[in-house]
Amino acid sequence: MKVIAGILIIVGAYYANAKFLDMQRLEVDIDPKYIKVSSHLQKVDNLNVVNLDLDVLQEETDIQYMATVFKENVDHYELVYKSELVSGCTHDQINDPILKFIFKESEKYGNITQACPLKVGHYTLRGFKIDSDDLPHHLPSGNYRFDFSAFIKMNGFLHEIYTDKYYYMS
């Protein structure tokens, strides 16, 4: 199983012939009964990269993940892309290109586990970055918010335990 949280780098320059997104800010929402997290942007070689420390406080047997993209419209954000909701225990069967990329790339940048169930412990990501080619290509220029969320089943309902919100310009 993979815990992916706060793993996008968003940048505003060209690097190695790739265009990176212009990250404006990062927000993290958590349920402190399940997860403790510290994430921040760090400038590395003129790129903003995401660094993350994640403490899992309770073992979870099946975490569900979803990615969403919102476009700023005057005084609110409108949904423009929503991935499928997928189980971290079956991440190898994911068809959504954004989630597939997040799971694949996160292995390179830390000790994020793919074990199921997700064990109590400390997990890290360091220097994670992606280029704009890994996000939906049909999006027009503008201000966007990219969310990566994790949920658990509680009393038959999905309960959000983690969401990273990345604000960027395209």
C-alpha positions in Angstrom: 0.0 0.0 0.0 1.2 3.4 -0.7 0.7 6.5 1.4 1.1 9.4 -0.7 0.9 12.8 0.8 2.2 16.0 -0.2 4.3 14.6 -3.0 4.1 17.1 -5.8 6.7 19.7 -6.7 5.4 22.6 -8.4 7.8 25.0 -10.1 7.8 28.0 -12.3 10.8 27.5 -14.6 12.2 25.2 -17.3 14.6 22.5 -16.0 16.1 19.8 -18.2 13.7 20.7 -21.0 10.6 20.2 -18.9 8.1 22.9 -17.9 7.2 22.8 -14.3 4.2 24.3 -12.6 4.4 27.5 -10.8 3.7 26.6 -7.1 2.1 29.4 -5.2 1.4 27.7 -1.8 0.7 24.4 -0.1 -1.9 23.6 2.5 -2.4 20.4 4.4 -5.6 19.2 6.2 -5.4 16.1 8.5 -7.4 14.2 11.0 -4.9 14.3 13.9 -6.2 11.0 15.3 -4.8 9.1 12.4 -1.9 11.1 10.9 0.6 13.7 11.9 2.3 15.5 9.0 4.8 18.2 8.3 5.3 19.3 4.7 6.9 22.3 3.1 8.3 23.6 -0.1 12.0 24.0 -0.4 13.9 25.7 -3.2 16.4 23.3 -4.8 18.3 24.3 -8.0 15.7 27.0 -8.7 12.8 24.5 -8.3 10.3 24.3 -5.4 10.3 20.7 -4.2 8.0 19.1 -1.6 9.5 17.6 1.5 7.2 15.6 3.8 7.4 13.8 7.2 4.3 11.6 7.8 3.6 9.8 11.1 0.9 7.1 10.8 -0.6 6.9 14.3 -3.0 3.9 13.7 -2.7 0.9 11.5 -5.1 1.0 8.5 -6.1 -2.0 6.4 -7.4 -0.1 3.3 -6.8 3.5 2.6 -8.6 5.0 -0.4 -7.0 7.8 -2.6 -8.3 10.4 -4.9 -6.8 13.3 -6.9 -8.8 16.4 -8.0 -8.0 19.5 -9.9 -9.9 22.8 -9.5 -9.8 26.0 -11.5 -10.1 29.4 -9.8 -13.2 31.3 -11.0 -13.6 34.8 -9.4 -14.3 33.9 -5.8 -14.3 30.1 -5.8 -12.7 27.0 -7.3 -14.6 24.9 -9.8 -13.9 21.1 -10.2 -12.3 20.4 -13.6 -10.9 16.9 -13.0 -11.6 14.1 -10.6 -9.8 10.8 -10.5 -11.3 7.5 -9.6 -11.3 6.6 -5.9 -8.8 3.8 -5.5 -7.6 1.4 -2.8 -4.0 1.7 -1.8 -4.0 -2.1 -1.5 -4.7 -2.5 -5.2 -2.6 0.4 -6.5 -1.0 -1.8 -9.1 -4.4 -2.0 -10.8 -5.0 1.8 -11.1 -6.0 3.1 -14.5 -6.1 6.8 -13.6 -2.9 8.4 -15.1 -2.4 10.9 -12.3 -2.7 8.5 -9.5 -0.6 5.9 -11.3 2.1 8.5 -11.7 1.9 9.6 -8.1 2.3 6.0 -6.8 5.1 5.2 -9.2 7.1 8.3 -8.6 6.8 8.4 -4.8 8.9 5.3 -4.5 11.9 7.3 -5.7 11.8 10.0 -3.1 11.3 8.3 0.3 10.4 5.3 2.3 6.7 5.3 1.4 5.5 1.7 1.9 3.3 -0.3 -0.5 2.5 -2.8 2.2 -1.1 -3.5 3.2 -2.1 -2.9 5.9 -0.4 0.4 6.4 1.6 0.1 9.6 2.1 2.7 12.3 5.4 4.5 11.6 7.4 7.4 10.2 7.4 7.9 6.5 9.2 10.6 4.4 9.5 12.1 1.0 12.3 14.4 0.0 12.6 16.6 -3.0 9.6 15.3 -4.9 8.9 17.0 -8.3 6.8 16.5 -11.4 6.5 18.4 -14.6 3.3 19.7 -16.1 3.1 16.9 -18.7 1.9 14.6 -15.9 -1.3 16.6 -15.3 -4.3 16.8 -17.7 -3.2 18.5 -20.9 -6.6 20.0 -21.8 -6.5 22.6 -19.0 -6.4 26.3 -20.2 -4.0 28.8 -18.5 -5.2 30.1 -15.1 -4.9 29.6 -11.4 -5.5 26.0 -10.2 -5.6 23.9 -7.0 -4.5 20.3 -7.1 -5.7 18.1 -4.2 -4.5 14.7 -3.2 -6.7 13.0 -0.6 -6.7 9.9 1.6 -9.8 8.3 3.1 -10.6 5.4 5.4 -13.9 3.6 5.8 -15.6 4.4 9.1 -19.1 3.2 10.0 -19.8 2.5 6.3 -18.8 6.0 5.2 -15.6 7.4 3.8 -13.7 9.6 6.3 -11.1 12.0 5.0 -7.8 11.7 7.0 -5.5 13.6 4.8 -5.5 16.2 2.0 -2.7 18.2 0.4 -3.8 21.3 -1.5 -1.3 22.7 -4.0 -2.1 26.1 -5.5 -0.4 26.8 -8.9 -0.6 28.8 -12.1 -0.7 27.1 -15.5 
